[in-house]
């Protein structure tokens, strides 16, 4: 469990749409392991590493193949993280919408570091 030591808690959120169908991209036409990685920058830097939650909010796939997905927040830092979507095998992904939310400690405007 992450325990927050600060009365200043920040929540940031966003959405990323990935569409490979329209451009004939690898997620739609390929097979085997495939990955899409998107850098996300928070609107304000956190004081400590935030907790980041991701979820699929739209899923558009080819119904004739197996539907496989792995959605993750990776490389979480104070300023942002990588939103990563993966599929594999014969799955054909046309579109995905992923939402994310980051919660963590933020700095007070009166707080500053000397070094």
C-alpha positions as CSV (number, residue, x, y, z in Angstrom):
1,X,0.0,0.0,0.0
2,X,1.3,3.5,-0.8
3,X,0.9,5.9,2.1
4,X,0.8,9.6,1.2
5,X,2.6,11.8,3.8
6,X,1.4,15.1,2.3
7,X,-1.9,16.9,2.6
8,X,-1.5,18.1,-1.0
9,X,-2.6,15.3,-3.3
10,X,-2.7,15.7,-7.0
11,X,-4.8,13.8,-9.5
12,X,-4.1,14.0,-13.2
13,X,-5.9,12.1,-16.0
14,X,-6.0,11.7,-19.7
15,X,-7.0,9.6,-22.7
16,X,-5.0,8.2,-25.6
17,X,-6.6,6.8,-28.7
18,X,-4.7,4.3,-30.8
19,X,-6.0,3.6,-34.3
20,X,-4.1,1.2,-36.6
21,X,-6.9,0.1,-38.9
22,X,-7.2,3.3,-41.0
23,X,-3.5,3.4,-41.9
24,X,-3.0,-0.4,-42.3
25,X,-0.7,-0.5,-39.4
26,X,1.0,-3.4,-37.7
27,X,-1.6,-4.0,-35.0
28,X,-4.2,-4.6,-37.7
29,X,-2.2,-6.3,-40.4
30,X,0.5,-8.1,-38.5
31,X,0.8,-11.2,-36.3
32,X,3.0,-12.2,-33.4
33,X,4.1,-9.8,-30.7
34,X,3.3,-6.2,-31.3
35,X,3.6,-3.1,-29.1
36,X,2.6,0.5,-29.2
37,X,4.3,2.8,-26.6
38,X,3.1,6.4,-26.0
39,X,4.9,8.9,-23.7
40,X,2.6,10.7,-21.3
41,X,3.6,13.9,-19.6
42,X,1.7,15.0,-16.4
43,X,0.3,18.5,-16.3
44,X,2.4,19.1,-13.2
45,X,5.4,17.2,-11.7
46,X,4.6,15.1,-8.7
47,X,6.7,15.3,-5.5
48,X,6.9,11.5,-5.1
49,X,6.2,8.7,-7.6
50,X,2.5,8.6,-8.2
51,X,0.2,5.6,-8.5
52,X,-0.9,5.3,-12.1
53,X,-4.0,3.3,-13.1
54,X,-4.8,2.5,-16.7
55,X,-7.8,1.0,-18.3
56,X,-9.3,0.2,-21.7
57,X,-12.4,2.3,-22.4
58,X,-12.9,1.4,-26.0
59,X,-11.9,-1.8,-27.8
60,X,-12.4,-2.5,-31.5
61,X,-11.0,-5.8,-32.8
62,X,-11.5,-8.3,-35.6
63,X,-14.1,-10.8,-34.3
64,X,-12.7,-13.6,-36.4
65,X,-9.4,-13.8,-34.4
66,X,-8.6,-14.2,-30.7
67,X,-8.7,-11.0,-28.8
68,X,-5.6,-10.4,-26.7
69,X,-4.5,-7.3,-25.0
70,X,-2.0,-6.1,-22.4
71,X,-2.3,-2.5,-21.3
72,X,0.3,-1.1,-18.8
73,X,1.9,2.0,-17.3
74,X,5.6,1.5,-17.5
75,X,8.7,3.6,-16.6
76,X,6.7,5.8,-14.1
77,X,8.5,9.0,-13.2
78,X,7.7,12.3,-11.4
79,X,7.0,14.0,-14.8
80,X,5.2,11.2,-16.7
81,X,5.2,7.6,-17.8
82,X,4.9,5.3,-20.9
83,X,1.4,4.0,-21.8
84,X,2.0,0.7,-23.4
85,X,-0.4,-1.5,-25.4
86,X,0.6,-4.9,-26.5
87,X,-1.1,-7.7,-28.4
88,X,0.2,-11.0,-29.9
89,X,-0.7,-14.1,-31.9
90,X,-3.4,-13.6,-34.6
91,X,-5.2,-10.7,-32.8
92,X,-6.2,-7.9,-35.1
93,X,-6.6,-4.5,-33.3
94,X,-8.4,-1.8,-35.2
95,X,-8.8,0.8,-32.4
96,X,-8.2,1.1,-28.7
97,X,-8.9,4.0,-26.3
98,X,-7.0,3.9,-23.0
99,X,-7.7,6.2,-20.1
100,X,-5.2,6.8,-17.3
101,X,-5.2,8.4,-13.9
102,X,-2.3,9.4,-11.7
103,X,-2.6,10.1,-8.0
104,X,0.2,11.3,-5.7
105,X,1.8,13.9,-3.6
106,X,2.4,17.3,-5.1
107,X,4.5,20.2,-3.9
108,X,3.0,23.2,-2.1
109,X,3.7,26.5,-3.9
110,X,5.6,27.7,-0.8
111,X,7.8,24.6,-0.8
112,X,11.2,24.7,-2.5
113,X,14.4,22.8,-2.5
114,X,17.8,24.3,-1.8
115,X,19.8,21.5,-3.4
